[in-house]
Structure formats: structure tokens, C-alpha cells
Amino acid sequence: MIRKAFLPLAAIIFTAVLASGAAASDYVSAIRTLVEEDMRGWIQSDEIVTAIKEQNKTSATLSQSEIDARDLQWRAETEGGAQPLINAVLGNPLSAYLKEIRAKADGLYTEIFVMDMRGLNVGQSDITSDYWQGDEEKWQGAFGGGASAVLIDEVEFDDSSQAYQSQVTLAVLDPSTRQPIGAITVGVNVDMLD
């Protein structure tokens, strides 16, 4: 929730401008351009596709109760103490690749996380609040929407990055079949859009 009383004047003005239909369509249009001109170039990279395919081999056999248990474990680990599940994901090669993409974007991308065919985290630039994204509309719409699906969320103030962001979620496709194998969500700092 955005608390305008604590935001700088520029942020309040930006929030008011986004409330208008014209400004909303401007950021959506700018994000669609960003997807086509930049994101699609790295979203289908070998690093992302290979990592998803590898995890899909094991996640395909998980029961819903096993998925729920991992999600509960992840949520507990975000609150402190030992973090074996979080460390396994954040320490893998895909997460290192995603952190590099975010760093090279100089603040344009606030977060990046990749999910498998069940909606489970495969890699991420930053810790997500949960491990299972499969119950969320963004994953369901992108994974179920196929190659052309581009889900663009409303702009919200992100406390961790201290920026106004919109999350963009797309399916990741198998290069040979063009069928979804997973999905990716990218937080975009809308203040940096042209």
C-alpha cells in the first residue's frame, strides 16, 4: 500500500499522474516495447531454458503436499535463521545469471525470478516472499497464455527497491516445440521508462 504522507512530492505527483488513463497506457506501452526490444533477448537464453528443463524433471513428480511443504519452509526461512532452501536457489548458476542481468540494467530491473512448469522458483535475483508461484494469477496467466502472453501488473511502490515498479510476467518456451516450460517475472522501475 502506498502511503503518500511519507513519499516525496515527486512520488505523489507520479502516483497522481499514473491514476489517469493516459499515463497508465503510456507505462504499459513502454513496458511492451521494453519486452520486445530487450527482455525477449535474454528471457529465452540457454541459461534460463536449461535451468527450467532440469528442474522440471524433478518438480513434475512432486505432489501438491510436497509443494506446499516447500512453500511453508521457504516462508519460514524468509523470517530468519537457517535458510537451506533459499540458499540453494540463490546460490545456483541461474540466480547468478539473473543477478548479473539486473546489475547491468542499472536500476531498470528491480527483481527477476524464474519459475518452472509447476510455478516453483528456479532462480532469482532477490529473495521472493514465497517459493510456489503456481497459485498466483501472474504465473497462471503467463504459463497458460503461451508464447504471446505478456502480463503487466499495475504500478506499485516497492519497499525493498524504493521504486515504483510494475511486474511483467511472460512464459519461457521450449525452443524446439515453442510450448511453455516455465515463466519469468521481471520487476520494472517505471521511473526509468522512456
Sequence and secondary structure as in RCSB ss.txt:
>XXXX:A:sequence
MIRKAFLPLAAIIFTAVLASGAAASDYVSAIRTLVEEDMRGWIQSDEIVTAIKEQNKTSATLSQSEIDARDLQWR
AETEGGAQPLINAVLGNPLSAYLKEIRAKADGLYTEIFVMDMRGLNVGQSDITSDYWQGDEEKWQGAFGGGASAV
LIDEVEFDDSSQAYQSQVTLAVLDPSTRQPIGAITVGVNVDMLD
>XXXX:A:secstr
   GGGS HHHHHHHHHHHSHHHHHHHHHHHHHHIIIIIHHHHT HHHHHHHHHHHHHHTT  HHHHHHHHHHHH
HHTTSS  HHHHHHHTSHHHHHHHHHHHHTTTSEEEEEEE TTSBEEEESS  S SB TTSHHHHHHHHHGGG E
EE   EEETTTTEEEEEEEEEEE TTT  EEEEEEEEEEGGG  
